Amino acid sequence: MDLLYKMAITRIPKVGGVLAKNLISYCGGAEAVFHANKKELLKVPGIGPAIANNILTQQVLYEAEAEMEWVQKNDIQALFYLDENYPQRLRHYDESPLMLYYKGTAELNAERVVAVVGTRSPTSRGKAICEDIVDGLKDYNVLVVSGLAYGIDITAHRQCIQSGIPTIGVLGHGLDKVYPAEHQQTALDMMEQGGVLTEFSYKTEPNRQHFPMRNRIIAGMCDALLVIETAQRGGSMISAELANAYNKDVFAVPGRIKDKASKGCNHLIKTHKAALLEKAEDIAYIMRWEKGENKSGVQKQLFVELTETEQKVVDILQKADETGIDELTFQAGINPSQLSSILLNLEFKGMVKSLPGKRFMLC
């Protein structure tokens, strides 16, 4: 029953993720939102009479009930932003989706996640480079995320399937369809070796404005974002800007200075917004990734006085050879600015070492 109310909140007109989270916080839970009276609803910042009336009519509950039946019938996971299996790298951003719908077999919280983006009209060179780089990632135990669009996206997904790499397609519409339709079979293959993911309710059409929205999911879910080919404007550049804003590592494949398809990549490199990318090993070098399984067994130093929160961070780091900032934020339940201060203190105490790629390990 709780899922019904969570899904209903995503259907309230003019209520996005940030406002929905405010509603839940002020009312004390998803179900409580629909049990609140108008006076209580109007106390929530951003909620006016029109939105309050939309909640009070409870029409969205009937719509959510139909969707919940469809989700359960089609074996789709509905992931609320507070759920454990919601992508932890994404969840702490204010603009993260309240609900995600997922069908597949891959672990959304994989240890290493790489996003691949690029133009819908790649050159033969760009497609070949994309295939080589993706195939080169197969020994690094990564999950590859892209958008199932024409061009670089579908090239990356199909190479993942061929190379045995799990891959997730983030969609700009509901899971009752695949767009473009030509990628239907690839999407089905991905559900067996990865999956498809969206924030949009079923029966949501692939409207133009939805695709820039899904870029924030692609950027937020990854550790590293790769731009293969792109003009200086477009969705790939939006994804790269978002990834930089989210403190992700961005990589771009350079091209000849007069090639339109490489102008965006060259600009990212020239303005120090992306590292130059030629092969998969370049990513592994910057991210400090070793092939195969990560080593374990790092022991913390003894006789160092730690605060309760510092000890919590050390305990998390002790369970892995190295951990990314997003994983630490999620596991520790500490906001990013506070966590940065804690990590700096631990470095001063000789407990923690900072690695490239915004990753950390015990000394």
TORKOL-4160 file (C-alpha; in steps of 0.2 Angstrom, whole numbers, padded with zeros to 4 digits, m for minus):
363
<pt num="1" X="0000" Y="0000" Z="0000"/>
<pt num="2" X="0014" Y="0012" Z="0004"/>
<pt num="3" X="0020" Y="0010" Z="m0014"/>
<pt num="4" X="0004" Y="0016" Z="m0020"/>
<pt num="5" X="0006" Y="0033" Z="m0011"/>
<pt num="6" X="0024" Y="0035" Z="m0017"/>
<pt num="7" X="0019" Y="0032" Z="m0035"/>
<pt num="8" X="0004" Y="0044" Z="m0033"/>
<pt num="9" X="0015" Y="0058" Z="m0028"/>
<pt num="10" X="0025" Y="0057" Z="m0044"/>
<pt num="11" X="0009" Y="0060" Z="m0053"/>
<pt num="12" X="0003" Y="0076" Z="m0045"/>
<pt num="13" X="0003" Y="0090" Z="m0058"/>
<pt num="14" X="0016" Y="0103" Z="m0056"/>
<pt num="15" X="0025" Y="0094" Z="m0042"/>
<pt num="16" X="0043" Y="0089" Z="m0046"/>
<pt num="17" X="0056" Y="0079" Z="m0036"/>
<pt num="18" X="0062" Y="0093" Z="m0025"/>
<pt num="19" X="0044" Y="0099" Z="m0021"/>
<pt num="20" X="0038" Y="0081" Z="m0018"/>
<pt num="21" X="0052" Y="0078" Z="m0006"/>
<pt num="22" X="0047" Y="0093" Z="0003"/>
<pt num="23" X="0029" Y="0087" Z="0004"/>
<pt num="24" X="0035" Y="0070" Z="0011"/>
<pt num="25" X="0047" Y="0078" Z="0024"/>
<pt num="26" X="0034" Y="0091" Z="0030"/>
<pt num="27" X="0019" Y="0078" Z="0031"/>
<pt num="28" X="0029" Y="0064" Z="0038"/>
<pt num="29" X="0028" Y="0051" Z="0024"/>
<pt num="30" X="0021" Y="0048" Z="0007"/>
<pt num="31" X="0004" Y="0041" Z="0014"/>
<pt num="32" X="0003" Y="0056" Z="0026"/>
<pt num="33" X="0003" Y="0068" Z="0011"/>
<pt num="34" X="m0014" Y="0061" Z="0005"/>
<pt num="35" X="m0021" Y="0062" Z="0023"/>
<pt num="36" X="m0016" Y="0080" Z="0026"/>
<pt num="37" X="m0030" Y="0093" Z="0025"/>
<pt num="38" X="m0029" Y="0109" Z="0015"/>
<pt num="39" X="m0022" Y="0120" Z="0029"/>
<pt num="40" X="m0008" Y="0108" Z="0032"/>
<pt num="41" X="m0003" Y="0107" Z="0014"/>
<pt num="42" X="m0003" Y="0125" Z="0012"/>
<pt num="43" X="0011" Y="0126" Z="0025"/>
<pt num="44" X="0023" Y="0117" Z="0014"/>
<pt num="45" X="0034" Y="0129" Z="0005"/>
<pt num="46" X="0030" Y="0129" Z="m0014"/>
<pt num="47" X="0012" Y="0122" Z="m0011"/>
<pt num="48" X="m0002" Y="0134" Z="m0017"/>
<pt num="49" X="m0020" Y="0131" Z="m0018"/>
<pt num="50" X="m0020" Y="0123" Z="m0035"/>
<pt num="51" X="m0008" Y="0110" Z="m0030"/>
<pt num="52" X="m0016" Y="0107" Z="m0013"/>
<pt num="53" X="m0033" Y="0104" Z="m0023"/>
<pt num="54" X="m0025" Y="0092" Z="m0034"/>
<pt num="55" X="m0019" Y="0082" Z="m0019"/>
<pt num="56" X="m0036" Y="0083" Z="m0010"/>
<pt num="57" X="m0046" Y="0076" Z="m0025"/>
<pt num="58" X="m0035" Y="0061" Z="m0024"/>
<pt num="59" X="m0037" Y="0057" Z="m0042"/>
<pt num="60" X="m0019" Y="0053" Z="m0044"/>
<pt num="61" X="m0022" Y="0038" Z="m0032"/>
<pt num="62" X="m0033" Y="0030" Z="m0044"/>
<pt num="63" X="m0020" Y="0033" Z="m0058"/>
<pt num="64" X="m0006" Y="0026" Z="m0047"/>
<pt num="65" X="m0017" Y="0011" Z="m0043"/>
<pt num="66" X="m0018" Y="0006" Z="m0061"/>
<pt num="67" X="0000" Y="0009" Z="m0064"/>
<pt num="68" X="0005" Y="m0001" Z="m0049"/>
<pt num="69" X="m0005" Y="m0016" Z="m0056"/>
<pt num="70" X="0004" Y="m0014" Z="m0072"/>
<pt num="71" X="0021" Y="m0013" Z="m0064"/>
<pt num="72" X="0018" Y="m0029" Z="m0054"/>
<pt num="73" X="0011" Y="m0038" Z="m0069"/>
<pt num="74" X="0027" Y="m0034" Z="m0079"/>
<pt num="75" X="0040" Y="m0038" Z="m0066"/>
<pt num="76" X="0046" Y="m0020" Z="m0065"/>
<pt num="77" X="0055" Y="m0013" Z="m0049"/>
<pt num="78" X="0048" Y="0003" Z="m0043"/>
<pt num="79" X="0062" Y="0011" Z="m0033"/>
<pt num="80" X="0058" Y="0025" Z="m0021"/>
<pt num="81" X="0073" Y="0038" Z="m0018"/>
<pt num="82" X="0074" Y="0031" Z="0000"/>
<pt num="83" X="0075" Y="0013" Z="m0005"/>
<pt num="84" X="0091" Y="0004" Z="m0002"/>
<pt num="85" X="0092" Y="m0002" Z="m0021"/>
<pt num="86" X="0089" Y="0015" Z="m0028"/>
<pt num="87" X="0105" Y="0021" Z="m0036"/>
<pt num="88" X="0115" Y="0028" Z="m0022"/>
<pt num="89" X="0127" Y="0039" Z="m0032"/>
<pt num="90" X="0111" Y="0048" Z="m0038"/>
<pt num="91" X="0100" Y="0049" Z="m0023"/>
<pt num="92" X="0108" Y="0063" Z="m0013"/>
<pt num="93" X="0106" Y="0076" Z="m0027"/>
<pt num="94" X="0091" Y="0088" Z="m0024"/>
<pt num="95" X="0085" Y="0085" Z="m0042"/>
<pt num="96" X="0086" Y="0066" Z="m0041"/>
<pt num="97" X="0070" Y="0058" Z="m0047"/>
<pt num="98" X="0058" Y="0053" Z="m0033"/>
<pt num="99" X="0054" Y="0037" Z="m0041"/>
<pt num="100" X="0063" Y="0026" Z="m0054"/>
<pt num="101" X="0056" Y="0011" Z="m0064"/>
<pt num="102" X="0068" Y="m0003" Z="m0068"/>
<pt num="103" X="0068" Y="m0019" Z="m0077"/>
<pt num="104" X="0083" Y="m0029" Z="m0078"/>
<pt num="105" X="0096" Y="m0040" Z="m0069"/>
<pt num="106" X="0111" Y="m0028" Z="m0066"/>
<pt num="107" X="0115" Y="m0021" Z="m0049"/>
<pt num="108" X="0112" Y="m0002" Z="m0050"/>
<pt num="109" X="0124" Y="0001" Z="m0036"/>
<pt num="110" X="0139" Y="m0008" Z="m0045"/>
<pt num="111" X="0156" Y="m0004" Z="m0038"/>
<pt num="112" X="0161" Y="0004" Z="m0055"/>
<pt num="113" X="0149" Y="0014" Z="m0066"/>
<pt num="114" X="0154" Y="0022" Z="m0083"/>
<pt num="115" X="0142" Y="0032" Z="m0093"/>
<pt num="116" X="0145" Y="0034" Z="m0112"/>
<pt num="117" X="0137" Y="0048" Z="m0122"/>
<pt num="118" X="0139" Y="0056" Z="m0139"/>
<pt num="119" X="0131" Y="0061" Z="m0155"/>
<pt num="120" X="0116" Y="0053" Z="m0163"/>
<pt num="121" X="0126" Y="0054" Z="m0180"/>
<pt num="122" X="0143" Y="0048" Z="m0177"/>
<pt num="123" X="0157" Y="0045" Z="m0190"/>
<pt num="124" X="0163" Y="0028" Z="m0193"/>
<pt num="125" X="0178" Y="0033" Z="m0184"/>
<pt num="126" X="0168" Y="0038" Z="m0169"/>
<pt num="127" X="0158" Y="0021" Z="m0169"/>
<pt num="128" X="0175" Y="0011" Z="m0170"/>
<pt num="129" X="0183" Y="0021" Z="m0156"/>
<pt num="130" X="0167" Y="0019" Z="m0145"/>
<pt num="131" X="0167" Y="0000" Z="m0148"/>
<pt num="132" X="0186" Y="m0001" Z="m0144"/>
<pt num="133" X="0185" Y="0009" Z="m0128"/>
<pt num="134" X="0169" Y="m0001" Z="m0122"/>
<pt num="135" X="0177" Y="m0018" Z="m0126"/>
<pt num="136" X="0193" Y="m0012" Z="m0117"/>
<pt num="137" X="0182" Y="m0010" Z="m0101"/>
<pt num="138" X="0177" Y="m0028" Z="m0100"/>
<pt num="139" X="0191" Y="m0033" Z="m0088"/>
<pt num="140" X="0187" Y="m0019" Z="m0076"/>
<pt num="141" X="0171" Y="m0025" Z="m0069"/>
<pt num="142" X="0161" Y="m0010" Z="m0074"/>
<pt num="143" X="0142" Y="m0006" Z="m0077"/>
<pt num="144" X="0140" Y="0004" Z="m0093"/>
<pt num="145" X="0126" Y="0017" Z="m0093"/>
<pt num="146" X="0119" Y="0026" Z="m0109"/>
<pt num="147" X="0103" Y="0032" Z="m0116"/>
<pt num="148" X="0098" Y="0019" Z="m0129"/>
<pt num="149" X="0097" Y="0033" Z="m0142"/>
<pt num="150" X="0104" Y="0032" Z="m0160"/>
<pt num="151" X="0122" Y="0034" Z="m0163"/>
<pt num="152" X="0135" Y="0032" Z="m0149"/>
<pt num="153" X="0122" Y="0027" Z="m0136"/>
<pt num="154" X="0116" Y="0011" Z="m0146"/>
<pt num="155" X="0134" Y="0008" Z="m0151"/>
<pt num="156" X="0140" Y="0007" Z="m0133"/>
<pt num="157" X="0125" Y="m0004" Z="m0128"/>
<pt num="158" X="0127" Y="m0016" Z="m0142"/>
<pt num="159" X="0146" Y="m0018" Z="m0139"/>
<pt num="160" X="0143" Y="m0021" Z="m0121"/>
<pt num="161" X="0131" Y="m0035" Z="m0125"/>
<pt num="162" X="0144" Y="m0042" Z="m0137"/>
<pt num="163" X="0158" Y="m0040" Z="m0124"/>
<pt num="164" X="0148" Y="m0047" Z="m0109"/>
<pt num="165" X="0147" Y="m0031" Z="m0100"/>
<pt num="166" X="0131" Y="m0026" Z="m0090"/>
<pt num="167" X="0123" Y="m0011" Z="m0097"/>
<pt num="168" X="0109" Y="0000" Z="m0092"/>
<pt num="169" X="0098" Y="0011" Z="m0104"/>
<pt num="170" X="0091" Y="0026" Z="m0096"/>
<pt num="171" X="0075" Y="0031" Z="m0106"/>
<pt num="172" X="0065" Y="0047" Z="m0109"/>
<pt num="173" X="0048" Y="0039" Z="m0108"/>
<pt num="174" X="0038" Y="0025" Z="m0099"/>
<pt num="175" X="0043" Y="0006" Z="m0099"/>
<pt num="176" X="0028" Y="0001" Z="m0109"/>
<pt num="177" X="0038" Y="0005" Z="m0125"/>
<pt num="178" X="0055" Y="0007" Z="m0132"/>
<pt num="179" X="0060" Y="0022" Z="m0142"/>
<pt num="180" X="0067" Y="0022" Z="m0155"/>
<pt num="181" X="0057" Y="0006" Z="m0160"/>
<pt num="182" X="0072" Y="0000" Z="m0170"/>
<pt num="183" X="0081" Y="m0003" Z="m0153"/>
<pt num="184" X="0068" Y="m0015" Z="m0146"/>
<pt num="185" X="0078" Y="m0031" Z="m0148"/>
<pt num="186" X="0093" Y="m0023" Z="m0140"/>
<pt num="187" X="0083" Y="m0017" Z="m0126"/>
<pt num="188" X="0076" Y="m0035" Z="m0123"/>
<pt num="189" X="0094" Y="m0041" Z="m0124"/>
<pt num="190" X="0099" Y="m0028" Z="m0111"/>
<pt num="191" X="0086" Y="m0034" Z="m0099"/>
<pt num="192" X="0095" Y="m0051" Z="m0098"/>
<pt num="193" X="0112" Y="m0042" Z="m0097"/>
<pt num="194" X="0109" Y="m0026" Z="m0088"/>
<pt num="195" X="0092" Y="m0017" Z="m0089"/>
<pt num="196" X="0082" Y="m0002" Z="m0094"/>
<pt num="197" X="0078" Y="0012" Z="m0082"/>
<pt num="198" X="0066" Y="0028" Z="m0082"/>
<pt num="199" X="0059" Y="0040" Z="m0070"/>
<pt num="200" X="0043" Y="0042" Z="m0081"/>
<pt num="201" X="0027" Y="0033" Z="m0078"/>
<pt num="202" X="0020" Y="0020" Z="m0090"/>
<pt num="203" X="0011" Y="0028" Z="m0105"/>
<pt num="204" X="0023" Y="0043" Z="m0104"/>
<pt num="205" X="0027" Y="0047" Z="m0122"/>
<pt num="206" X="0045" Y="0051" Z="m0128"/>
<pt num="207" X="0043" Y="0070" Z="m0129"/>
<pt num="208" X="0058" Y="0081" Z="m0133"/>
<pt num="209" X="0059" Y="0089" Z="m0116"/>
<pt num="210" X="0061" Y="0072" Z="m0107"/>
<pt num="211" X="0078" Y="0068" Z="m0115"/>
<pt num="212" X="0088" Y="0082" Z="m0107"/>
<pt num="213" X="0079" Y="0077" Z="m0090"/>
<pt num="214" X="0086" Y="0059" Z="m0092"/>
<pt num="215" X="0104" Y="0066" Z="m0094"/>
<pt num="216" X="0105" Y="0071" Z="m0076"/>
<pt num="217" X="0101" Y="0052" Z="m0071"/>
<pt num="218" X="0115" Y="0046" Z="m0083"/>
<pt num="219" X="0127" Y="0059" Z="m0076"/>
<pt num="220" X="0122" Y="0056" Z="m0058"/>
<pt num="221" X="0123" Y="0037" Z="m0058"/>
<pt num="222" X="0141" Y="0036" Z="m0065"/>
<pt num="223" X="0159" Y="0037" Z="m0058"/>
<pt num="224" X="0166" Y="0042" Z="m0075"/>
<pt num="225" X="0157" Y="0050" Z="m0090"/>
<pt num="226" X="0164" Y="0047" Z="m0107"/>
<pt num="227" X="0160" Y="0058" Z="m0122"/>
<pt num="228" X="0165" Y="0050" Z="m0138"/>
<pt num="229" X="0159" Y="0062" Z="m0152"/>
<pt num="230" X="0149" Y="0078" Z="m0150"/>
<pt num="231" X="0146" Y="0095" Z="m0158"/>
<pt num="232" X="0148" Y="0110" Z="m0146"/>
<pt num="233" X="0129" Y="0110" Z="m0142"/>
<pt num="234" X="0118" Y="0096" Z="m0138"/>
<pt num="235" X="0113" Y="0083" Z="m0125"/>
<pt num="236" X="0130" Y="0076" Z="m0123"/>
<pt num="237" X="0137" Y="0093" Z="m0118"/>
<pt num="238" X="0123" Y="0094" Z="m0106"/>
<pt num="239" X="0128" Y="0078" Z="m0098"/>
<pt num="240" X="0146" Y="0083" Z="m0097"/>
<pt num="241" X="0142" Y="0099" Z="m0089"/>
<pt num="242" X="0130" Y="0090" Z="m0076"/>
<pt num="243" X="0144" Y="0077" Z="m0073"/>
<pt num="244" X="0156" Y="0091" Z="m0069"/>
<pt num="245" X="0144" Y="0099" Z="m0058"/>
<pt num="246" X="0141" Y="0082" Z="m0049"/>
<pt num="247" X="0160" Y="0081" Z="m0046"/>
<pt num="248" X="0161" Y="0066" Z="m0058"/>
<pt num="249" X="0177" Y="0062" Z="m0069"/>
<pt num="250" X="0173" Y="0067" Z="m0087"/>
<pt num="251" X="0183" Y="0060" Z="m0102"/>
<pt num="252" X="0183" Y="0065" Z="m0120"/>
<pt num="253" X="0190" Y="0058" Z="m0136"/>
<pt num="254" X="0199" Y="0072" Z="m0146"/>
<pt num="255" X="0197" Y="0074" Z="m0165"/>
<pt num="256" X="0203" Y="0085" Z="m0179"/>
<pt num="257" X="0200" Y="0103" Z="m0176"/>
<pt num="258" X="0189" Y="0106" Z="m0191"/>
<pt num="259" X="0178" Y="0090" Z="m0188"/>
<pt num="260" X="0160" Y="0096" Z="m0182"/>
<pt num="261" X="0158" Y="0080" Z="m0173"/>
<pt num="262" X="0173" Y="0083" Z="m0162"/>
<pt num="263" X="0171" Y="0101" Z="m0158"/>
<pt num="264" X="0162" Y="0097" Z="m0141"/>
<pt num="265" X="0175" Y="0085" Z="m0136"/>
<pt num="266" X="0189" Y="0096" Z="m0140"/>
<pt num="267" X="0181" Y="0111" Z="m0131"/>
<pt num="268" X="0179" Y="0100" Z="m0115"/>
<pt num="269" X="0197" Y="0095" Z="m0116"/>
<pt num="270" X="0203" Y="0113" Z="m0120"/>
<pt num="271" X="0193" Y="0121" Z="m0106"/>
<pt num="272" X="0200" Y="0107" Z="m0093"/>
<pt num="273" X="0182" Y="0100" Z="m0091"/>
<pt num="274" X="0187" Y="0083" Z="m0097"/>
<pt num="275" X="0203" Y="0072" Z="m0098"/>
<pt num="276" X="0209" Y="0067" Z="m0115"/>
<pt num="277" X="0203" Y="0049" Z="m0119"/>
<pt num="278" X="0211" Y="0037" Z="m0131"/>
<pt num="279" X="0208" Y="0020" Z="m0124"/>
<pt num="280" X="0200" Y="0011" Z="m0109"/>
<pt num="281" X="0217" Y="0011" Z="m0100"/>
<pt num="282" X="0216" Y="0030" Z="m0099"/>
<pt num="283" X="0200" Y="0029" Z="m0088"/>
<pt num="284" X="0208" Y="0015" Z="m0077"/>
<pt num="285" X="0224" Y="0025" Z="m0074"/>
<pt num="286" X="0214" Y="0041" Z="m0069"/>
<pt num="287" X="0202" Y="0031" Z="m0059"/>
<pt num="288" X="0215" Y="0020" Z="m0051"/>
<pt num="289" X="0206" Y="0004" Z="m0057"/>
<pt num="290" X="0214" Y="m0013" Z="m0057"/>
<pt num="291" X="0209" Y="m0027" Z="m0068"/>
<pt num="292" X="0198" Y="m0040" Z="m0060"/>
<pt num="293" X="0193" Y="m0040" Z="m0042"/>
<pt num="294" X="0198" Y="m0026" Z="m0031"/>
<pt num="295" X="0211" Y="m0031" Z="m0017"/>
<pt num="296" X="0204" Y="m0031" Z="0001"/>
<pt num="297" X="0211" Y="m0032" Z="0018"/>
<pt num="298" X="0217" Y="m0014" Z="0022"/>
<pt num="299" X="0218" Y="m0012" Z="0040"/>
<pt num="300" X="0215" Y="0005" Z="0049"/>
<pt num="301" X="0229" Y="0012" Z="0060"/>
<pt num="302" X="0228" Y="0009" Z="0079"/>
<pt num="303" X="0229" Y="0022" Z="0093"/>
<pt num="304" X="0222" Y="0036" Z="0083"/>
<pt num="305" X="0208" Y="0046" Z="0092"/>
<pt num="306" X="0193" Y="0047" Z="0080"/>
<pt num="307" X="0176" Y="0056" Z="0082"/>
<pt num="308" X="0160" Y="0045" Z="0080"/>
<pt num="309" X="0158" Y="0051" Z="0063"/>
<pt num="310" X="0176" Y="0049" Z="0058"/>
<pt num="311" X="0175" Y="0031" Z="0064"/>
<pt num="312" X="0160" Y="0028" Z="0054"/>
<pt num="313" X="0169" Y="0033" Z="0038"/>
<pt num="314" X="0184" Y="0023" Z="0043"/>
<pt num="315" X="0173" Y="0008" Z="0046"/>
<pt num="316" X="0166" Y="0010" Z="0028"/>
<pt num="317" X="0183" Y="0012" Z="0020"/>
<pt num="318" X="0189" Y="m0003" Z="0029"/>
<pt num="319" X="0177" Y="m0015" Z="0020"/>
<pt num="320" X="0184" Y="m0010" Z="0003"/>
<pt num="321" X="0201" Y="m0007" Z="m0005"/>
<pt num="322" X="0195" Y="0011" Z="m0011"/>
<pt num="323" X="0178" Y="0019" Z="m0011"/>
<pt num="324" X="0171" Y="0034" Z="m0021"/>
<pt num="325" X="0164" Y="0050" Z="m0014"/>
<pt num="326" X="0146" Y="0045" Z="m0019"/>
<pt num="327" X="0147" Y="0028" Z="m0011"/>
<pt num="328" X="0154" Y="0036" Z="0005"/>
<pt num="329" X="0140" Y="0049" Z="0005"/>
<pt num="330" X="0127" Y="0036" Z="0004"/>
<pt num="331" X="0134" Y="0023" Z="0016"/>
<pt num="332" X="0138" Y="0036" Z="0029"/>
<pt num="333" X="0122" Y="0046" Z="0028"/>
<pt num="334" X="0132" Y="0062" Z="0029"/>
<pt num="335" X="0130" Y="0077" Z="0018"/>
<pt num="336" X="0144" Y="0080" Z="0005"/>
<pt num="337" X="0151" Y="0096" Z="0012"/>
<pt num="338" X="0152" Y="0088" Z="0030"/>
<pt num="339" X="0160" Y="0072" Z="0023"/>
<pt num="340" X="0173" Y="0082" Z="0013"/>
<pt num="341" X="0178" Y="0090" Z="0030"/>
<pt num="342" X="0179" Y="0073" Z="0039"/>
<pt num="343" X="0189" Y="0066" Z="0025"/>
<pt num="344" X="0201" Y="0080" Z="0026"/>
<pt num="345" X="0203" Y="0078" Z="0045"/>
<pt num="346" X="0207" Y="0059" Z="0042"/>
<pt num="347" X="0220" Y="0064" Z="0029"/>
<pt num="348" X="0228" Y="0075" Z="0042"/>
<pt num="349" X="0228" Y="0061" Z="0055"/>
<pt num="350" X="0236" Y="0049" Z="0042"/>
<pt num="351" X="0221" Y="0038" Z="0041"/>
<pt num="352" X="0215" Y="0041" Z="0024"/>
<pt num="353" X="0223" Y="0044" Z="0007"/>
<pt num="354" X="0215" Y="0053" Z="m0007"/>
<pt num="355" X="0215" Y="0045" Z="m0024"/>
<pt num="356" X="0212" Y="0052" Z="m0042"/>
<pt num="357" X="0194" Y="0050" Z="m0047"/>
<pt num="358" X="0187" Y="0057" Z="m0030"/>
<pt num="359" X="0191" Y="0040" Z="m0022"/>
<pt num="360" X="0198" Y="0037" Z="m0005"/>
<pt num="361" X="0207" Y="0022" Z="0004"/>
<pt num="362" X="0214" Y="0019" Z="0021"/>
<pt num="363" X="0233" Y="0022" Z="0023"/>
